[in-house]
Amino acid sequence: MATHSTCRSPFDDPDADLTLQSSDDINFRVYKVVLGKASSVFKSTFLPQGAEPPADPPQVVSLTETADTVEHILRLCYPVPRTPISSVEQLVATLEAMRKYEMTALHSHLEQDFKGLLDAGADPLRMYGIACLYRFDSVIDAAARLTLPDSLLLQPRDMPPEFAHLPAACVFSLMEYRRQCVDAAIATVNDTQWMAQGAHSKPMCYWQSGKPILGKSWAWIACREPGDLSSAMTAGTLELAVKSWYVWYTHDCIKALQEHPKGEVVARSSTLARAVDGAALCSRCAPAAWKDLVDYSQALGARIEEAISRIHLELPAPSN
């Protein structure tokens, strides 16, 4: 016969009126009224209408959850310190127990555990599936956003187990979120008015006559070297001739953002390389091009991050 041991404090009160026994044979001595306040299942099971004399010894109820899971849900019920959940498997086990026992009022208490696991490097695709399955809407965006830096995260070798239970609409919502983030990032790159006249280190200056002072702008606008390839570009009310190497830079930004919709990619040396090489061929562009590209790419990256932060994933309404 298995020997049952009392769990560590604080679930060992001698005057408790109920003993919960975990699947791995650990006892938790608790109070029915506390459980009834947290769980409608416990309330209907242990707090029937009409007063009943307390059982002596207290009733013992066997649970299918492990001691770790039982302790996590009890610490959510009791006004005692709680250790954050440190593994995805334990998070899922605790969430499933909370759903089983209808502990809906305690749902929000696990938000920080979710975020802590994401910060610690948990697979964001799986965390997205868990958040969808248990309707943690407050962390769905955070998990979805962490899938953006690498498109391979959406092509896992093994399917996260929670995806077997997700509606297809949740998977589509994640794909649509990524598409919207890519579109927002590309639109930011293509915002020529901001490039020429935005709030950055080289907004367009004007003569008193109203004509732009091209020589004080970015190197790709300022250069007027005869014979150097340029492309026509409209920036608000301005008609500009910009150097082709800047156009190459925008093309390379868009290509990189389609794979990795994050602001940092537009400032990577691999994204800047073709434009830098092109600028080096022009004696007038070369001295200023590198610094201008670095300054511009950093400002552009920050603006892309701001644009992406305004995109929010929309889940379908939960089915009844």
C-alpha positions, 0 to 999 in steps of 0.5 A, spaced: 500 500 500 502 506 498 504 511 503 501 518 503 505 524 506 503 531 507 505 536 503 509 542 505 506 548 508 501 551 508 497 546 506 498 541 512 493 545 517 490 540 522 484 543 522 482 543 515 476 539 513 478 536 506 484 532 504 486 533 496 490 527 494 494 528 488 496 522 483 503 522 486 500 520 493 501 527 496 496 530 501 493 537 501 489 539 507 485 544 505 478 548 507 472 547 503 470 554 503 476 557 500 476 552 494 468 553 493 470 561 492 475 559 487 472 553 483 464 552 481 466 545 481 469 545 488 463 549 490 457 544 488 461 538 490 463 540 497 459 545 499 452 542 498 445 546 500 444 545 508 449 544 513 452 538 514 457 536 520 464 536 519 467 529 517 472 526 522 477 524 519 476 529 513 474 527 507 479 525 502 478 526 495 483 523 490 485 527 484 488 526 477 493 532 477 500 531 480 502 534 486 506 540 483 499 542 479 495 541 485 500 546 489 500 551 483 492 551 483 492 551 491 496 557 491 492 561 486 486 560 491 490 562 498 493 568 500 500 565 500 506 567 496 506 563 489 512 561 485 512 562 478 511 557 473 517 555 470 516 550 464 511 550 459 509 543 461 507 545 468 503 551 465 499 547 460 497 542 466 495 548 471 491 551 465 488 544 464 486 543 471 483 550 472 479 549 466 477 542 469 475 545 476 472 552 472 476 556 476 475 562 471 476 568 476 483 566 477 485 566 470 488 573 469 493 571 475 497 566 470 499 572 465 505 574 468 507 566 468 506 566 460 510 573 459 515 570 464 516 564 459 516 568 453 521 572 456 525 566 458 525 563 450 519 559 450 517 557 443 513 563 441 509 558 436 507 553 442 505 559 447 501 562 441 497 556 441 496 555 448 494 562 449 489 561 444 486 555 446 485 557 453 483 564 451 489 568 454 488 574 449 492 579 453 498 575 451 496 573 444 499 579 441 506 578 445 507 571 443 505 572 435 510 578 435 515 573 437 514 569 431 516 575 426 523 575 427 524 568 423 519 565 418 522 558 420 518 559 426 512 558 422 514 552 419 516 547 425 518 540 424 513 538 429 507 541 430 506 544 437 501 539 441 496 544 442 495 546 435 491 539 434 485 542 438 486 549 435 480 551 430 483 553 423 481 560 424 486 561 429 492 559 425 489 563 419 489 569 424 497 568 425 498 568 418 494 574 417 497 578 423 504 576 419 502 579 413 499 585 416 506 586 419 510 585 413 505 590 409 506 595 415 513 595 415 514 595 407 509 601 407 514 605 412 520 603 407 516 606 401 514 612 405 518 617 401 515 623 404 517 621 411 524 620 408 525 627 405 521 631 410 520 627 416 522 627 423 529 625 423 536 628 422 536 631 415 529 633 414 528 638 407 530 645 408 528 650 404 530 657 401 526 663 402 523 662 395 520 656 397 525 651 393 528 645 397 535 646 399 537 639 396 545 639 398 543 639 406 539 633 405 541 625 405 547 624 400 542 620 395 538 626 394 544 631 395 548 628 389 548 631 382 554 628 379 553 628 372 552 621 369 551 618 375 544 613 375 538 617 378 531 615 379 525 620 379 521 620 386 515 623 389 515 625 396 509 629 398 509 635 393 517 634 391 519 631 385 526 629 387 531 625 383 534 620 388 541 616 387 539 609 384 543 606 390 538 608 395 533 605 390 537 598 391 537 599 398 529 600 399 529 594 395 533 590 399 529 592 405 523 590 402 526 583 401 529 582 408 522 585 411 518 579 407 522 574 411 523 578 417 518 583 419 522 587 424 525 594 424 532 591 426 533 588 419 533 595 415 540 597 419 543 590 418 550 590 414 547 585 409 541 590 407 546 596 407 551 592 403 549 593 396 547 601 397 554 602 400 558 599 394 553 603 389 555 609 393 562 608 393 562 608 385 560 616 386 566 621 388 561 625 391 556 620 394 562 616 397 564 621 403 557 622 406 553 615 404 555 611 409 554 615 415 547 617 412 545 610 410 546 608 418 543 614 421 537 613 416 536 606 417 536 606 424 531 612 424 527 607 419 528 601 423 525 605 429 519 607 425 518 600 422 517 597 430 512 603 431 508 601 425 508 594 427 506 595 434 500 598 432 498 591 429 494 587 433 492 580 432 484 578 431 482 572 434 475 569 432 470 569 437 470 563 441 465 557 439 460 555 444 
